[in-house]
């Protein structure tokens, strides 16, 4: 079976944010496929709602032979295992862990359950910046722009900063 490359965005703004993302990455690798590359950690303000804490974010690329809907089921299970509750598509809120599927190869998928590429990626600096670190030349299959171009064009003015998580204390 042909292997696919899937890009995930992880976010957390509750508790030990780095640990939550690290745990989610390990579970993804155990249940979905080999991690090919990981971005650094980034810290950013909440997007779409007001939060008292900053988000940690990271993007990874994973090689898999799983179907995208099986992957969605697994990521939702991982979120629940790590303590995520009340995931809603129409309301943003603080969360222990959030796992978004950004891209699945260069496929375009539009169903009630899942839209790929992620429909808001071009508007979210917190997703584009770590993605540009690991895949700047990847071309968005429906916008026909590289991730680096999307980042340059992004109007999101929220601050996104690279952080050294070896000594994270916030």
N, C-alpha and C positions, 0 to 999 in steps of 0.2 A: 504494500500500500504506500502511496506517495505521502511523504512527510510535508507538513505545512508549517509555516512560521506564524505565530500568533503573538501580538503585542498586548501586554496587560499594563494597566495603570493601577497602582495601589495607593490608597490614601487612608490616613488615620489622624484624628484630632482628639482622641480620648485615651487617657492612661499612658502606658509606655508605648508610644507611637512607633518607635523603631522596632521594638520587639514584636508588635502586632504585624508589622509589614514583613519582618524577617520570618516569622512563623508562617504567614500566608505564602511567602515565596517558597519555603521548604515544602509545604503541602502541595502547592502547584507543581513543583518539580516531582514530587512523589506520585501524584495522581494524574498529571496531564502530560508531562514530558520534560526533556532536558532543557535547562536554562542555558541559552547560548550567550547572552550578554545581559548585564544589569546596569542601569544608570546609577549615578550617585544618588544620595538622598537630597531632597529639596524641601524647603519650608515655605509655606505660602499662607496667605489669608484665606478664609473660607470664601467660596464662590457661590453666589446665589442665595446666601443667607448670612446672618450675623452670628458669629461664634466668639466665645471668650478665649479660645485657644487657637493656635496656629496648626495647620495641617502639615504632616510629613507626607511626601509623595516620592514614588519611585516607579520607573518603567522597566519592564523586563521583556526580552524576546525569548520565546519558548518554541522548540521544535516538537511537533506532535503528529500522531497519526489519528487522533480523535476527531470526530465530527464536532462542528461548532456548537450544536445544541447539547451534546454530551458535556462539552467544556463549560457551557453556561450552567448546567445542572451542578457540575462539580464546584465551580466557583461560588455558587450560591450556598452549597453545602459547607464549603470552607468558611464563608462569612458567618454562617450560623454556628459552626464549631468554635469559632474564635470569639463568639459573643455578640455578633451583630443581630439586631432585631429591628423590626419595623421598617424594612426597606420599601420605599415607595418611589415610583417613577416621577411623580409630580410634585414632590416636596423635598427640599434639601434640609438636612439636619446633621448634627454632630454624629460621629460614628466611630466605633472601635476599629473597624476595617471596612474598606470599600474596594472591591475589585471590579474594574471596568475592562471589557474587551475593546481595545482600540481598533485593531485590524486583524483580519484572518487572511493571510496572504494578500492578494489584491482583489479579493472577492467583495462584491456588493450584495448585502443581504438585507432585505426589508420585510420583516414580518411583525405581527403584533407583539411577539415575544422578544424580538431582538432586531436591532438595527446596527449593521456594520458597513462601513466605518462608523465609529461612534459619532452620533449626529452633532455633538457640540465641540468636537476636538479643535476645530479651527478657531474657536472663541475662548479657549482655555489655555492661558499661558502655563499654568501649573502642570498641564499634560504635555504641551508642546516642548517646553524647555528640557525636561528629562528625556523625552523621545528624540529630540534633536541631538542630544549628547550621544546616543547609541545608533541612531538611524537617520542622519540628516538628509540623506539622498533618497530615502524611501518616498515614493510618489503616491499621494492620496488618490485612490482609484476613481473617485468621482469628481474631485476638484482639480485634478491633474496638476498639482503643485507639489514640490518636495516639502518635507517637514521643515527644512530650513526656511523655505519661502513662506510657508504658513506662519512660522514663528515671526519672521520679519513683518508680515502683513497683519499680525494679530493686534486687535484693538483693546484687548484686555489690559487694563492698567494696574491690576493687582501685582504687588511685589512678589517675586519668586526668587529665592536665594539658595544657592548651593550651600550645603552644610557638611561639616566633617563629623560624621556620626560615630567615629571611634570614641569620642569623648562627649557624646550627647548628654546634656544634663538639663534639658528643658523640654 
